[in-house]
């Protein structure tokens, strides 16, 4: 039975049981000498004296133990050992995706593919586990992306055909083809080509933060939340100006004569009419009008003095 081999550059989490492998001096000797690198410490972790052969033997023993009983704890150890494969595949898949797709989400989907690969792997078929697992991981990531994609696959396919047609004609004509040339290349009418353009426009998703920070470079760029106006929020500058005007007006009212101050207070704060104020003060309505006009002129003069200062 062909055993799975260790991924290049990766180390195992399990070590082989006693007797799982022969002593280093007896392994694959050629003309009485061990091959280059055999029995040499792999130097993976400080203080780890295991050789690469020890690590390999441990993984083989772990696969054998898992194949006998299918224990979940052993499966989890295999998942930890082969986890770097998920990160590698997720990074490769994420290279051609829009910026708003998070690689960590792809990695999470890939972990499920790795678990499925471990559970369904059959060593007797003679396949290398890493090759088999990378296909399962990539498939799990793509399946999850398709499940989250709200755009019909037919629309995606038509857009890809248009993109390939543009590339072919661009290489042939040595320039960007016009709509009529592209429609002829694809066997479509110009109206049908425009329909594809419209569908593609509706399916294009762009992160708003990317639009807000476009052309500003890397670090330090403001996010959309920092520059988007909140129409329900109060303008802090206008609020400060209003508070300052209120303080100045209150100070100016305090400097008025008592009768003028009473007229202003009753008219603007108590919402009384001039006739009602006249009855309160025991004067005619015309007299209240004169008092009001005098008070307003004096307030205006006080406020202008304050503004000049």
Backbone bond lengths (Angstrom), bond angles and torsions (degrees), N, CA, C in turn:
res aa  C-N    CA-C-N  psi(-1)  N-CA   C-N-CA  omega(-1)  CA-C   N-CA-C  phi
1 X - - - 1.478 - - 1.527 109.32 -
2 X 1.282 116.28 131.32 1.463 120.93 179.34 1.513 109.99 -79.04
3 X 1.337 117.02 126.63 1.459 121.60 -178.33 1.516 110.00 -92.51
4 X 1.327 117.33 149.83 1.466 119.86 176.33 1.510 110.86 -63.28
5 X 1.305 116.34 146.68 1.459 121.28 -179.00 1.510 110.17 -103.66
6 X 1.302 115.67 160.56 1.459 121.98 -176.74 1.516 110.10 -76.42
7 X 1.326 115.91 140.59 1.464 121.01 177.96 1.512 109.65 -66.31
8 X 1.328 118.92 140.66 1.467 121.36 -179.41 1.516 110.75 -60.11
9 X 1.336 115.46 131.96 1.462 120.06 175.83 1.498 113.84 77.80
10 X 1.374 119.62 7.32 1.448 120.95 -177.75 1.521 109.20 -114.01
11 X 1.323 115.69 155.88 1.455 121.07 -179.71 1.492 109.45 -118.36
12 X 1.297 117.02 157.56 1.452 121.19 -177.77 1.489 112.64 -94.49
13 X 1.317 116.87 161.43 1.443 122.49 177.63 1.524 111.69 -98.00
14 X 1.328 116.47 -16.42 1.453 118.52 -179.86 1.510 109.95 -110.27
15 X 1.316 118.82 152.27 1.449 123.45 176.17 1.507 107.75 -115.72
16 X 1.319 116.09 149.73 1.460 119.66 -174.87 1.500 112.51 -69.66
17 X 1.321 118.00 147.08 1.454 121.91 177.53 1.514 110.52 -70.02
18 X 1.311 118.37 163.47 1.462 120.79 178.65 1.514 110.04 -57.35
19 X 1.351 115.65 135.44 1.452 120.29 179.51 1.501 113.69 84.25
20 X 1.371 118.67 -0.36 1.458 120.06 -178.64 1.508 112.03 -71.94
21 X 1.346 117.12 -22.41 1.450 119.13 178.64 1.521 108.86 -145.72
22 X 1.303 116.42 158.94 1.448 120.63 -178.41 1.509 110.28 -77.07
23 X 1.337 118.35 158.65 1.468 121.49 176.70 1.512 110.73 -57.27
24 X 1.322 113.56 152.56 1.465 118.52 -174.59 1.508 112.10 -58.39
25 X 1.318 117.29 -34.40 1.452 119.71 -176.82 1.501 113.49 -72.21
26 X 1.353 118.99 -11.11 1.443 122.18 -178.04 1.524 112.42 -109.64
27 X 1.298 118.99 6.13 1.456 121.84 -175.36 1.519 110.76 -93.54
28 X 1.354 115.19 121.69 1.474 121.66 168.76 1.527 112.71 47.24
29 X 1.312 116.67 45.74 1.454 118.07 179.03 1.515 110.66 -69.42
30 X 1.311 115.45 140.56 1.452 122.60 176.53 1.520 107.69 -120.63
31 X 1.357 116.14 115.66 1.458 120.92 -177.57 1.521 112.01 56.29
32 X 1.355 114.45 36.60 1.449 118.78 176.59 1.506 114.70 83.15
33 X 1.344 118.65 1.98 1.466 121.79 -179.22 1.523 109.67 -122.77
34 X 1.346 116.18 144.66 1.461 120.57 176.81 1.514 109.15 -71.35
35 X 1.336 118.03 146.22 1.475 120.49 178.03 1.511 111.12 -62.96
36 X 1.342 114.66 161.18 1.470 119.84 -177.54 1.524 110.75 -60.50
37 X 1.342 116.71 129.92 1.451 122.05 177.73 1.498 113.97 92.99
38 X 1.322 119.82 -16.63 1.463 120.43 -178.75 1.511 109.57 -70.22
39 X 1.324 117.08 135.14 1.451 122.21 177.73 1.502 114.12 78.35
40 X 1.353 118.67 2.07 1.462 121.64 -179.90 1.513 108.70 -91.58
41 X 1.343 116.87 136.62 1.458 120.63 -178.95 1.509 110.02 -60.70
42 X 1.323 115.22 134.74 1.465 119.86 -178.57 1.511 112.40 -72.72
43 X 1.331 117.38 -21.17 1.458 120.07 177.26 1.509 113.12 64.61
44 X 1.339 117.86 31.95 1.454 120.95 -177.61 1.520 110.49 -69.89
45 X 1.315 117.91 -48.36 1.453 122.73 179.35 1.519 109.61 -125.39
46 X 1.327 118.27 148.02 1.464 119.62 177.30 1.524 110.35 -59.54
47 X 1.307 115.87 130.16 1.457 120.23 179.48 1.510 114.35 84.72
48 X 1.332 117.95 -2.98 1.461 121.74 178.52 1.523 107.65 -89.71
49 X 1.319 116.75 108.48 1.463 121.99 -176.09 1.520 112.65 -92.26
50 X 1.344 117.17 5.95 1.458 118.64 178.93 1.514 110.79 -69.47
51 X 1.300 115.90 143.60 1.458 120.56 176.03 1.522 109.45 -87.74
52 X 1.319 115.72 170.57 1.463 119.78 176.24 1.518 110.38 -61.72
53 X 1.351 116.43 -33.59 1.461 119.92 177.25 1.521 110.95 -65.49
54 X 1.355 116.55 -38.26 1.469 119.70 177.99 1.522 110.81 -62.26
55 X 1.334 116.23 -44.36 1.464 120.54 -179.29 1.525 110.09 -63.02
56 X 1.344 115.94 -44.05 1.459 120.35 -179.69 1.523 110.98 -62.03
57 X 1.313 115.40 -44.41 1.460 119.10 -179.82 1.521 111.30 -64.65
58 X 1.332 116.52 -35.00 1.454 119.37 178.79 1.517 112.26 -65.30
59 X 1.348 117.30 -40.81 1.457 120.39 179.03 1.518 110.88 -67.05
60 X 1.349 116.58 -40.54 1.467 119.96 178.43 1.521 110.16 -61.35
61 X 1.354 115.90 -43.92 1.460 119.31 178.57 1.526 111.47 -64.48
62 X 1.338 116.14 -35.79 1.468 120.03 179.02 1.524 110.48 -65.76
63 X 1.318 117.67 -40.77 1.461 121.01 177.17 1.524 111.02 -63.37
64 X 1.344 115.71 -41.61 1.461 118.79 179.94 1.520 111.15 -62.44
65 X 1.351 115.12 -44.67 1.462 118.83 -179.79 1.523 111.43 -64.08
66 X 1.322 116.57 -39.67 1.467 119.73 179.22 1.530 110.81 -68.45
67 X 1.331 116.78 -37.57 1.456 119.83 179.17 1.511 113.04 -65.06
68 X 1.330 117.03 -28.31 1.467 119.43 -179.69 1.525 112.09 -76.29
69 X 1.322 116.74 -41.93 1.459 118.09 -173.37 1.512 115.76 -119.92
70 X 1.359 118.66 -16.79 1.463 121.31 -177.42 1.512 113.28 63.76
71 X 1.340 116.09 33.60 1.463 120.26 -177.20 1.538 109.82 -66.58
72 X 1.335 115.98 136.69 1.458 120.58 -176.73 1.520 111.62 -67.32
73 X 1.348 117.58 -34.87 1.462 120.04 179.15 1.526 110.30 -63.81
74 X 1.344 117.24 -39.63 1.467 120.36 176.85 1.525 110.59 -67.06
75 X 1.325 116.19 -38.30 1.467 118.80 177.18 1.517 111.44 -61.46
76 X 1.327 116.03 -40.78 1.459 119.83 -179.91 1.524 111.04 -64.68
77 X 1.328 117.59 -35.34 1.463 120.36 177.07 1.523 110.61 -66.14
78 X 1.315 116.41 -38.52 1.472 119.51 176.12 1.531 111.13 -66.29
79 X 1.334 116.77 -37.90 1.469 120.44 177.43 1.524 110.35 -61.13
80 X 1.316 116.81 -43.41 1.461 120.11 179.07 1.527 110.98 -63.82
81 X 1.324 115.98 -38.59 1.460 118.88 -178.59 1.527 112.10 -66.24
82 X 1.333 116.43 -41.64 1.459 120.29 -175.57 1.527 112.97 -95.45
83 X 1.343 118.13 7.17 1.468 121.01 -178.86 1.527 113.41 -57.23
84 X 1.359 120.55 -35.32 1.476 118.73 177.79 1.524 113.51 -57.99
85 X 1.343 117.51 -26.03 1.467 119.37 176.51 1.526 110.53 -61.68
86 X 1.334 116.78 -38.42 1.463 120.93 -178.46 1.530 110.10 -64.17
87 X 1.326 115.61 -45.65 1.464 119.41 179.93 1.521 110.95 -62.26
88 X 1.323 117.10 -39.36 1.463 121.42 -179.97 1.529 110.77 -64.34
89 X 1.338 116.13 -48.82 1.468 119.76 -177.86 1.530 110.41 -66.34
90 X 1.340 116.92 -41.51 1.464 120.19 179.98 1.523 110.82 -61.74
91 X 1.331 117.07 -38.49 1.457 119.92 177.79 1.512 112.36 -65.99
92 X 1.342 116.45 -38.76 1.459 119.43 178.67 1.526 111.27 -67.46
93 X 1.336 116.72 -43.80 1.465 120.24 -179.92 1.532 110.64 -66.34
94 X 1.328 116.76 -39.99 1.464 120.49 -176.78 1.509 114.02 -69.71
95 X 1.341 117.63 -13.98 1.463 120.13 -178.14 1.523 111.94 -62.73
96 X 1.322 117.84 -36.83 1.455 120.24 -177.50 1.513 115.00 -96.94
97 X 1.324 117.29 12.59 1.466 121.14 -177.69 1.521 110.74 -102.16
98 X 1.349 118.01 160.60 1.474 120.34 177.52 1.517 111.73 -60.78
99 X 1.327 115.08 159.41 1.468 120.22 -175.04 1.526 112.53 -65.94
100 X 1.351 117.84 -23.67 1.456 118.44 -176.97 1.526 112.37 -77.08
101 X 1.341 118.08 -7.25 1.460 120.94 176.84 1.522 108.09 -83.82
102 X 1.317 116.67 120.80 1.460 122.07 -176.85 1.521 109.59 -84.11
103 X 1.334 116.23 129.93 1.463 120.68 -179.82 1.521 110.77 -64.45
104 X 1.334 117.81 -30.63 1.461 119.78 178.75 1.525 111.45 -63.43
105 X 1.334 117.41 -32.76 1.465 120.07 175.39 1.523 110.63 -67.42
106 X 1.341 116.51 -38.45 1.458 119.65 176.78 1.522 110.94 -65.10
107 X 1.323 116.33 -38.61 1.462 120.19 178.81 1.520 110.99 -63.52
108 X 1.322 116.41 -40.54 1.462 119.88 178.79 1.526 110.76 -62.03
109 X 1.323 117.09 -41.90 1.461 120.15 177.47 1.525 110.78 -65.95
110 X 1.346 116.20 -37.82 1.451 119.92 -179.31 1.519 113.36 -66.17
111 X 1.330 117.05 -30.75 1.471 119.97 178.05 1.526 110.35 -60.62
112 X 1.331 116.40 -40.55 1.465 119.16 177.46 1.527 110.73 -63.27
113 X 1.338 116.33 -36.66 1.456 119.28 176.58 1.515 112.12 -66.44
114 X 1.335 117.11 -37.67 1.460 120.68 177.79 1.521 110.98 -65.14
115 X 1.326 117.45 -44.82 1.474 120.54 178.05 1.526 110.10 -59.58
116 X 1.318 116.36 -43.00 1.468 120.17 179.63 1.525 110.70 -64.27
117 X 1.339 116.65 -37.81 1.465 120.28 179.26 1.523 111.11 -65.71
118 X 1.325 117.37 -41.95 1.468 120.77 179.54 1.523 110.55 -64.09
119 X 1.322 116.36 -41.78 1.460 119.83 -177.06 1.528 112.09 -69.99
120 X 1.339 117.82 -29.72 1.459 120.71 -175.27 1.521 113.78 -104.30
121 X 1.328 117.99 -0.33 1.459 120.29 -176.86 1.530 110.43 -69.56
122 X 1.331 115.84 136.32 1.461 122.31 178.84 1.527 108.17 -121.55
123 X 1.332 117.92 99.91 1.468 120.68 -176.45 1.522 113.60 -59.27
124 X 1.351 117.25 -30.57 1.465 119.44 -177.06 1.523 113.15 -64.49
125 X 1.320 118.22 -13.50 1.461 120.50 177.74 1.522 112.53 -75.18
126 X 1.322 116.13 -12.33 1.460 119.56 176.73 1.509 114.98 83.15
127 X 1.324 118.24 11.98 1.459 120.90 178.93 1.524 110.76 -86.50
128 X 1.302 115.32 150.65 1.458 120.61 173.10 1.530 108.17 -79.15
129 X 1.325 117.16 130.51 1.461 118.96 -172.60 1.523 111.49 -61.50
130 X 1.332 117.65 -40.15 1.458 119.72 -177.12 1.522 111.48 -59.45
131 X 1.337 116.58 -40.99 1.466 120.00 178.85 1.521 111.00 -64.44
132 X 1.322 116.22 -44.57 1.462 121.08 179.52 1.528 110.84 -65.07
133 X 1.344 116.37 -44.49 1.467 120.31 -176.42 1.518 111.78 -65.83
134 X 1.334 117.57 -39.07 1.466 119.64 -179.36 1.520 111.29 -63.10
135 X 1.339 116.76 -35.32 1.466 119.29 176.89 1.524 110.97 -67.09
136 X 1.345 116.78 -42.34 1.465 120.28 179.77 1.532 111.42 -67.21
137 X 1.331 116.39 -38.84 1.468 120.31 -179.96 1.526 110.06 -65.57
138 X 1.331 115.61 -46.61 1.463 119.52 179.07 1.529 110.62 -61.37
139 X 1.329 116.30 -41.71 1.464 119.32 178.99 1.517 112.57 -63.01
140 X 1.351 117.00 -40.42 1.460 120.44 179.20 1.527 110.92 -64.62
141 X 1.330 116.69 -39.58 1.464 120.18 179.58 1.529 110.46 -66.08
142 X 1.316 116.60 -45.29 1.467 119.84 -179.37 1.524 111.57 -66.36
143 X 1.340 117.04 -37.92 1.468 119.75 177.49 1.520 110.83 -62.06
144 X 1.325 116.42 -40.76 1.472 119.48 -180.00 1.524 110.70 -68.10
145 X 1.339 117.19 -38.31 1.461 119.88 177.58 1.523 111.16 -64.29
146 X 1.326 116.77 -40.78 1.473 119.70 178.98 1.528 110.31 -66.18
147 X 1.341 116.45 -37.74 1.460 119.33 -179.27 1.523 111.45 -64.98
148 X 1.343 116.62 -31.26 1.461 120.24 -179.12 1.528 112.72 -88.58
149 X 1.324 116.79 -10.57 1.469 120.68 -177.80 1.532 109.47 -81.11
150 X 1.325 116.47 121.43 1.461 120.98 -178.68 1.529 112.04 -87.48
151 X 1.331 116.44 -3.97 1.462 120.40 -178.90 1.538 109.17 -88.63
152 X 1.337 119.15 132.52 1.473 120.36 177.67 1.526 111.08 -58.75
153 X 1.332 115.68 146.24 1.461 120.28 -178.48 1.522 111.50 -65.78
154 X 1.335 117.01 -28.78 1.469 118.94 178.30 1.521 111.42 -63.90
155 X 1.336 115.47 -37.33 1.467 119.06 178.83 1.520 109.92 -67.23
156 X 1.339 116.52 -43.45 1.459 119.67 177.53 1.526 110.71 -59.52
157 X 1.333 116.06 -40.83 1.459 119.84 -179.82 1.514 112.56 -63.97
158 X 1.327 117.43 -42.37 1.466 120.87 179.87 1.529 110.60 -65.50
159 X 1.320 116.55 -38.55 1.464 119.37 178.23 1.524 110.58 -64.57
160 X 1.340 117.10 -41.48 1.465 119.72 178.40 1.532 111.43 -63.81
161 X 1.335 116.57 -37.41 1.461 119.25 177.45 1.522 110.88 -62.76
162 X 1.317 116.74 -41.83 1.468 120.38 178.30 1.524 110.16 -63.27
163 X 1.339 116.93 -43.01 1.462 119.91 -179.82 1.526 111.12 -62.85
164 X 1.333 117.11 -42.47 1.458 119.35 178.02 1.534 111.28 -66.37
165 X 1.335 117.05 -37.16 1.456 119.80 176.89 1.517 112.11 -63.21
166 X 1.320 117.29 -39.41 1.468 120.93 177.59 1.522 110.21 -63.50
167 X 1.336 117.14 -40.18 1.462 120.07 179.61 1.525 111.08 -65.90
168 X 1.336 116.89 -43.61 1.459 119.65 -179.48 1.526 111.23 -63.03
169 X 1.324 116.41 -49.10 1.459 119.52 -178.13 1.524 111.49 -67.27
170 X 1.342 116.39 -35.98 1.461 118.93 178.31 1.517 111.89 -62.39
171 X 1.355 115.52 -39.26 1.464 119.02 178.26 1.524 111.05 -70.23
172 X 1.332 117.31 -34.49 1.461 121.18 -177.82 1.537 111.47 -75.89
173 X 1.328 116.17 -43.91 1.462 120.61 -174.77 1.523 113.35 -90.88
174 X 1.335 116.56 -13.26 1.467 121.61 -176.90 1.527 111.76 60.50
175 X 1.329 115.52 31.32 1.464 121.69 175.37 1.524 107.50 -162.83
176 X 1.309 115.44 172.05 1.464 119.62 178.31 1.520 109.67 -76.55
177 X 1.332 118.47 124.95 1.472 119.66 -177.79 1.521 111.00 -72.88
178 X 1.326 116.07 151.66 1.462 120.06 175.32 1.525 109.76 -85.68
179 X 1.310 116.87 175.92 1.459 120.94 -174.87 1.518 112.59 -63.74
180 X 1.325 117.28 -38.22 1.465 119.97 -178.84 1.533 110.68 -65.89
181 X 1.326 117.27 -43.14 1.459 120.50 178.75 1.523 111.24 -65.38
182 X 1.326 116.65 -40.97 1.462 119.97 -179.66 1.525 110.91 -67.67
183 X 1.327 117.16 -39.92 1.463 120.48 178.82 1.527 110.75 -62.76
184 X 1.325 117.25 -41.06 1.465 120.36 177.52 1.526 110.92 -64.22
185 X 1.314 116.91 -39.12 1.470 120.67 179.82 1.517 111.51 -64.08
186 X 1.318 116.65 -37.49 1.465 121.15 -176.70 1.523 112.75 -90.80
187 X 1.333 117.61 -6.43 1.458 120.12 -177.74 1.513 113.09 73.12
188 X 1.316 116.63 32.14 1.463 122.54 -179.63 1.521 109.20 -118.47
189 X 1.318 114.45 164.49 1.457 119.57 169.06 1.528 108.45 -85.43
190 X 1.304 115.64 164.87 1.466 119.62 179.99 1.525 110.14 -63.84
191 X 1.334 117.11 -38.46 1.464 120.24 178.64 1.531 111.02 -63.38
192 X 1.343 116.54 -40.95 1.469 119.15 178.31 1.527 111.20 -65.53
193 X 1.325 116.82 -36.94 1.463 120.30 176.33 1.517 111.28 -64.04
194 X 1.330 116.25 -40.28 1.463 119.77 177.66 1.528 110.88 -65.56
195 X 1.316 117.68 -33.42 1.464 120.63 175.68 1.527 110.80 -63.04
196 X 1.332 116.02 -39.61 1.472 119.42 177.31 1.524 110.26 -64.00
197 X 1.337 116.23 -41.95 1.464 119.88 176.82 1.534 110.90 -58.51
198 X 1.325 115.87 -44.11 1.458 120.00 -178.61 1.523 111.20 -64.86
199 X 1.330 117.12 -41.64 1.458 120.32 177.98 1.526 111.11 -64.46
200 X 1.329 115.68 -39.02 1.463 119.52 179.15 1.527 111.07 -65.60
201 X 1.315 115.98 -38.32 1.467 119.64 179.20 1.521 111.11 -63.29
202 X 1.336 116.15 -38.01 1.465 119.76 179.93 1.525 112.05 -71.39
203 X 1.322 117.27 -24.65 1.465 120.03 -177.44 1.511 112.90 -92.51
204 X 1.329 117.37 -8.52 1.461 119.95 -178.61 1.522 109.73 -74.61
205 X 1.313 116.03 123.15 1.462 122.24 179.79 1.521 108.31 -113.36
206 X 1.312 116.27 124.95 1.455 121.95 179.66 1.522 108.16 -127.38
207 X 1.318 116.28 131.92 1.459 120.27 177.71 1.529 109.50 -67.09
208 X 1.322 117.13 131.78 1.461 120.55 -178.23 1.526 111.31 -63.27
209 X 1.333 116.86 -33.58 1.456 119.23 178.42 1.517 111.05 -63.12
210 X 1.342 117.39 -32.89 1.452 119.76 178.46 1.521 110.68 -67.09
211 X 1.335 117.16 -40.13 1.460 119.81 177.68 1.519 111.14 -64.92
212 X 1.325 116.29 -38.18 1.455 120.28 -176.95 1.522 111.70 -69.23
213 X 1.348 116.33 -32.74 1.458 120.10 -176.08 1.519 112.40 -102.78
214 X 1.334 118.01 7.49 1.461 120.47 -177.93 1.525 110.49 -61.08
215 X 1.324 115.49 131.26 1.454 120.80 177.41 1.511 115.10 79.83
216 X 1.347 116.98 4.23 1.459 118.75 -179.17 1.527 112.76 -98.84
217 X 1.313 116.23 -0.51 1.457 118.08 -179.93 1.506 111.25 86.92
218 X 1.326 115.35 -162.40 1.453 121.62 -172.88 1.506 114.07 -85.13
219 X 1.360 114.63 -111.88 1.456 119.89 -171.98 1.515 113.00 -62.31
220 X 1.304 115.37 152.25 1.448 121.17 176.80 1.508 114.61 87.67
221 X 1.334 118.04 -5.43 1.464 120.09 -179.71 1.519 110.24 -71.34
222 X 1.324 116.30 140.03 1.461 120.72 -178.53 1.520 109.91 -73.39
223 X 1.318 115.42 145.20 1.456 120.29 176.28 1.527 109.61 -83.78
224 X 1.319 115.01 169.61 1.460 119.63 -178.89 1.523 110.79 -62.72
225 X 1.324 116.91 -34.48 1.465 120.26 -179.57 1.530 111.53 -63.65
226 X 1.348 116.26 -24.92 1.464 119.40 -178.94 1.520 112.78 -80.64
227 X 1.340 117.78 -22.61 1.463 119.40 -173.66 1.524 113.03 -116.04
228 X 1.333 118.11 -9.85 1.460 120.09 -178.89 1.525 109.98 -80.71
229 X 1.315 116.35 131.09 1.467 120.93 -175.71 1.524 110.75 -74.95
230 X 1.328 115.45 134.41 1.457 121.76 173.04 1.524 107.02 -97.37
231 X 1.332 115.35 104.47 1.458 119.76 -174.38 1.520 112.86 -68.65
232 X 1.327 117.45 -18.72 1.469 120.48 179.73 1.528 112.27 -88.49
233 X 1.316 117.75 -12.05 1.467 120.50 -178.08 1.526 110.16 -84.30
234 X 1.322 115.10 150.72 1.455 120.15 177.91 1.527 109.72 -77.57
235 X 1.329 114.72 142.57 1.457 120.08 176.83 1.528 108.44 -71.60
236 X 1.322 118.87 116.43 1.470 119.60 -176.57 1.521 112.82 -61.51
237 X 1.340 117.14 -35.37 1.473 119.40 178.98 1.523 110.32 -66.94
238 X 1.341 116.14 -45.96 1.463 119.59 178.84 1.522 111.17 -63.47
239 X 1.337 116.56 -35.42 1.463 120.14 179.07 1.523 111.28 -65.11
240 X 1.322 117.50 -41.91 1.461 121.10 178.50 1.519 111.59 -66.57
241 X 1.344 115.82 -41.18 1.463 119.26 178.50 1.520 110.58 -63.60
242 X 1.355 116.64 -41.31 1.461 120.23 179.63 1.524 111.14 -63.75
243 X 1.322 116.88 -42.26 1.467 119.83 179.11 1.525 110.83 -64.67
244 X 1.310 116.80 -39.56 1.468 120.11 178.86 1.529 110.75 -66.10
245 X 1.342 117.21 -40.26 1.467 119.89 178.08 1.521 111.52 -65.48
246 X 1.333 116.10 -38.27 1.465 118.43 178.73 1.532 111.42 -64.07
247 X 1.337 115.47 -41.62 1.471 117.70 178.71 1.532 111.13 -63.94
248 X 1.334 116.52 -41.35 1.459 119.39 179.34 1.527 111.66 -65.45
249 X 1.335 117.02 -39.64 1.459 120.64 179.64 1.526 111.18 -66.90
250 X 1.355 115.84 -41.50 1.468 118.91 178.63 1.528 110.72 -62.78
251 X 1.337 115.92 -39.10 1.461 118.67 177.88 1.518 112.28 -66.09
252 X 1.347 116.51 -39.12 1.461 120.23 179.44 1.522 111.20 -67.83
253 X 1.334 117.72 -38.86 1.467 120.77 178.24 1.524 110.46 -64.27
254 X 1.341 115.52 -37.25 1.468 118.67 179.31 1.508 113.60 -65.02
255 X 1.342 117.83 -20.90 1.465 121.61 179.72 1.528 112.98 -89.44
256 X 1.351 117.84 -6.24 1.453 120.63 179.89 1.536 110.60 -73.28
257 X 1.342 114.31 160.97 1.471 119.42 172.95 1.527 108.46 -64.67
258 X 1.343 116.20 158.14 1.461 120.10 -172.87 1.528 111.25 -59.61
259 X 1.352 118.05 -45.67 1.451 119.43 -177.25 1.536 111.02 -66.31
260 X 1.334 116.00 -40.40 1.463 118.59 176.97 1.536 111.11 -62.48
261 X 1.322 116.43 -40.00 1.457 120.50 179.78 1.516 111.13 -64.99
262 X 1.362 116.80 -37.33 1.467 120.43 178.23 1.524 110.36 -66.14
263 X 1.317 117.22 -41.55 1.475 120.49 179.81 1.522 110.22 -62.32
264 X 1.318 116.50 -46.28 1.473 120.02 -179.49 1.524 110.86 -63.12
265 X 1.316 116.33 -43.33 1.465 120.03 -178.56 1.515 111.82 -63.91
266 X 1.361 117.03 -46.87 1.463 120.45 -178.60 1.527 111.83 -67.78
267 X 1.331 117.37 -34.54 1.459 120.19 -175.45 1.534 111.74 -78.79
268 X 1.348 116.87 -44.62 1.464 119.95 -173.14 1.531 114.14 -94.55
269 X 1.320 116.99 -28.79 1.460 119.11 -176.14 1.530 112.55 -104.08
270 X 1.350 117.21 -31.04 1.458 120.11 178.65 1.524 112.32 -99.83
271 X 1.328 116.66 -7.52 1.471 122.36 176.05 1.537 112.85 60.29
272 X 1.333 116.13 36.86 1.463 119.78 175.66 1.526 109.46 -87.09
273 X 1.307 115.25 151.86 1.462 119.91 176.25 1.523 109.40 -79.94
274 X 1.347 116.05 168.30 1.461 119.43 179.36 1.523 110.93 -63.40
275 X 1.327 117.22 -36.59 1.469 119.75 179.45 1.521 110.45 -65.47
276 X 1.341 117.17 -41.86 1.469 120.03 179.77 1.526 110.73 -66.64
277 X 1.324 117.07 -36.21 1.468 119.36 177.44 1.530 109.79 -67.20
278 X 1.325 117.24 -37.70 1.463 119.98 177.93 1.516 111.66 -60.78
279 X 1.350 116.46 -40.69 1.473 118.40 178.10 1.523 111.22 -66.30
280 X 1.332 117.13 -34.73 1.468 119.75 178.94 1.523 110.50 -67.68
281 X 1.341 116.67 -41.84 1.460 120.35 -177.63 1.532 112.98 -87.43
282 X 1.340 118.36 -10.98 1.462 121.75 -178.52 1.499 113.02 74.73
283 X 1.340 117.33 31.57 1.458 122.25 178.95 1.513 108.08 -127.96
284 X 1.323 115.60 171.42 1.465 120.12 179.89 1.522 110.36 -77.50
285 X 1.322 113.32 165.67 1.468 118.55 -179.87 1.514 111.12 -66.93
286 X 1.339 117.63 -36.39 1.463 120.37 178.95 1.523 111.15 -64.55
287 X 1.349 115.56 -35.17 1.470 118.66 178.27 1.531 110.16 -67.73
288 X 1.317 117.25 -39.29 1.473 120.69 177.71 1.527 109.81 -62.89
289 X 1.324 116.40 -38.58 1.469 120.12 178.71 1.523 110.27 -62.07
290 X 1.357 116.81 -40.72 1.462 119.88 177.72 1.530 111.46 -64.96
291 X 1.359 115.91 -42.01 1.467 119.54 178.62 1.529 111.18 -63.43
292 X 1.297 115.75 -39.11 1.476 120.40 179.91 1.530 111.05 -64.81
293 X 1.352 115.83 -44.78 1.459 119.70 -179.81 1.520 110.71 -63.01
294 X 1.359 116.45 -42.65 1.452 119.49 178.78 1.524 111.58 -63.27
295 X 1.330 117.25 -40.57 1.462 120.67 -179.61 1.534 111.23 -64.73
296 X 1.317 115.97 -41.64 1.470 119.31 -179.47 1.522 110.58 -64.71
297 X 1.333 117.47 -41.94 1.458 120.11 179.38 1.524 111.19 -64.05
298 X 1.333 116.32 -41.14 1.465 119.04 178.90 1.542 111.56 -66.74
299 X 1.334 116.89 -37.93 1.477 120.05 177.36 1.527 110.19 -63.97
300 X 1.329 116.32 -41.96 1.457 119.79 -179.06 1.518 110.14 -63.37
301 X 1.320 116.70 -40.93 1.466 120.07 179.45 1.520 111.37 -65.12
302 X 1.332 117.03 -41.06 1.469 120.81 179.47 1.533 110.83 -64.76
303 X 1.314 115.45 -41.89 1.464 118.90 -179.35 1.523 110.85 -67.34
304 X 1.330 118.49 -38.38 1.455 120.21 177.25 1.529 111.52 -65.11
305 X 1.309 116.38 -36.68 1.468 119.68 175.82 1.530 110.93 -63.24
306 X 1.313 114.94 -42.20 1.465 119.48 179.31 1.532 111.64 -64.35
307 X 1.342 115.26 -39.58 1.472 119.62 -179.33 1.524 110.73 -67.45
308 X 1.343 117.28 -36.82 1.463 120.93 178.92 1.520 110.64 -67.05
309 X 1.312 117.08 -33.07 1.466 120.29 -179.50 1.525 109.99 -71.77
